[in-house]
Amino acid sequence: MNPDFAIILNFKLADPNNIDPDQLVRTARNIGIRAINANDLFKTASEKYTIKLIDTSDGQDLTADNVIDTIVSNRKNNQATIINVNVNEDGQIDEASAKLLDAINNWMHMFGHALNEGTKSDLTVDDETAFVLENRHAAYQKYVFIKEQIPAQIIVSGLSQEPNRVEWIEHRETLEFNFKDNELKIKLSKPIEEFEWNVLRIQAHRPEDDIAETKF
């Protein structure tokens, strides 16, 4: 399975003959989902919206209250989360599943890139509620996931070079930091909007940063 698929939706259809696959797949696409667990009823819509059809096991019954913690905890272990979405006989997503999808959308709108493209990192954090993922496509980007109750400071260990920038992903708010002896001390301000899991980005030195500016 493609490791970029952090979340997979599994549509549970009360009446497969009374659904609009286009609407359901578009809903998945709009909240940052890259794959669904479904049959060929969804093939045309999946191709239209560039969503991968996955043939996998049944999903988890999650709620709006626990879905974000579940997907982040699974991603920490390089695992995808397969989530059941109930579709009523009239073809509409039921109320509980709609609230769940709203919760996913609100969080993924800010942090979906880090979640989907993040993989385990060798870096460590001194806060036991935090952990680090590395962008599997751009290793110079690291993501620190911090659960609620933002501490005044965290220390990230294991970096070999001072980063160019550290920022909250939300609104790209720059954070103060100090780097010494492979330890990155980051002073944390309160994010503009706090989520159950907040994410900051460590932007390391990139090869293109060494390219001199071309003047004409």
N, C-alpha and C positions, 0 to 999 in steps of 0.2 A: 504494500500500500504506500502511496506517495506520502512522505513524512510531512509535507506541507498541509496535510488535511488534519487540522487540530480538532475540528468539530465535524461530525457527520450526522445529518438529520435522517431519522427513520420514520417516514410517514405511515401511521397506522390508520388504514382506510376502513371506515365502517361500511361503505358501499363503493367499491372500485369502479362501478359503472356510472357513478354520479360525482365525478371530480373534474376539476380543471387543472391538468398537470402544469400548464403554462403559469397559472397564478401561483401554484405551490412552489414551483422551482424559482420563479421570480422572487418570491418572498424569501427563500433561502439565500439567493444571490444578494439581495439587498441588505442582508444583515452580516455579510462577510463570510458566508458558508461556501466552501469550495467543492463539497461532495455530499451526495445523498445516498442512502441505502434504499434502492427502489428497483422495480422491474422495468420491462420495456415500455410500459405505459408512459414512462417519463423520458423516453429516449430522445424524442424530437425536441422537447422543451429543454432538456439538459444540454443538448448540442447548441441550441439557440443561445443559451445563457452561459455557456462554457462551464458547466457544472459536471463533475465526474460522477458517473453511476457506479456505485460500489455494491458488490454482492457479499454481504457480511452478516454477522449474527445480529440478533435482536438488540435493541438499545436499552438504555436506562430510563426509568420513569423519574424525571427530575422536576423541580419546581422553580419558580422565579426566585425563591429564597436561597436555594442551594446550588443553582446551576453554575454560577461564576466560580465559586470555590471549587466545585468539582472539576470543571474544565482546566482551571489553572493547576490544581493539584495533579491531575493526570499529565498535563504538559510538562510539569516538573520532572516526571519520570519518562518523558519522550513517548507518551501514550496519547492516542486520540480518544475523544469522548463521543460515543454514539448515543444520540438522544431521541427518545420516542416523542413524536408529535401526533396527537390524536386528531383525526379529521372526521367530523360528524357525517351522518347520512346525507345531509344537504350539501356536502362538499366543502363546508367551511371548517376551518381550524377551531377546535373547541376553546372555551374561555380560558381554562387553565394553561393550555399550551400557548395560546396567544400572549398571555402575560409572561410566560417563560421566554418566548421569542423576543418580546419587548426588552426584557432584562439582558438577553444576549446582545441585542442590537445596540443598546445604550453603552455597553461596555466595549464591544467590538469596534464601535465607531471610533473610539480612542486608541485601543490597544490591539486590534485585530492583526496588524502587520507583525508585531512582536510575538504574538501567540502563534500564528500560523507558521512563521519562518524561524522560530526559535528552537534551538536544540540545547542539550545539556552542555554546560560549560565547566571547565576546571576551576574557575574562579570561585572564591568563597566569600561569604558575608558574615560579619560578626553578630548580626541580628538573627535570632533563630526563626523568626517569621518570614525572613527574606531569602531569596535565592536568585541565581543568575542563569540566564539563557544567552546563547550566542547565535547571531544570525547565520544560518547554515549557508547562505549565499554570499554574505559579506561579513567575514569574520571580524572586521574592524568595528562592528557594531555589537555591543553587549547590552542586555536588558536586565535591569534589576527589578524583580517583582517584590513588592512590599505590601503586606497585609494590614490594612486599616491602621489605626494608632501609629501615625508617622513619628519615628524617633527624631531627636534633634540632630543626630549624626549616625552615619553608618561607615564601616570600614570594609572595603573590598580588597581582598588579597589575591595576589597571583599575576597581576599585570606586569609586563616587562618594560613598558614604556608609558610615559605620561600621556594621558589622552588630550585631544584637542578641545573637547567640550563635554560637559555633563549637563543634562537637562531632563526635566519632567517631559515625558512625551506629550502629555496634555498641554496644549498651548505653547510648547517649546520653551518653557520657562527655564532660564539658565540657573544652574546651581553652583555655589562656590565649592572648590575642592583644593586639596593639597596632596601631592604625590611624593612619597619618599620610601626608599627601601622596599619597593614592590607593593606598597600599601597605598591605597587611594582612600583618603578621608573625605567624605562628602557631607557638607552641611546641608541639611534638609529644611527647606521652607515648606509651609503648608500649601498643598496644591490649590489652585483656584476652585476646583471641584473634587471632593474626595470620593473615591470609589472603594468597594470592598477590597479590591486589589488595585494598587497604584503601581505604575511602571515608569522607571527612569531609564534614559538611554546614555550609555557611555560611548562617545564617538572617538575612536582611536585615530592615530595618525594613519593616513592613507597614502599609497604611492603617488597618486595624482596631486597630493599636497606639495610635493617636491618639484612639480613642473613650474617653471618660471612663467610669469605672465607675459604673453605676447603683445608687443606694442606695435602699432602701425603708424 
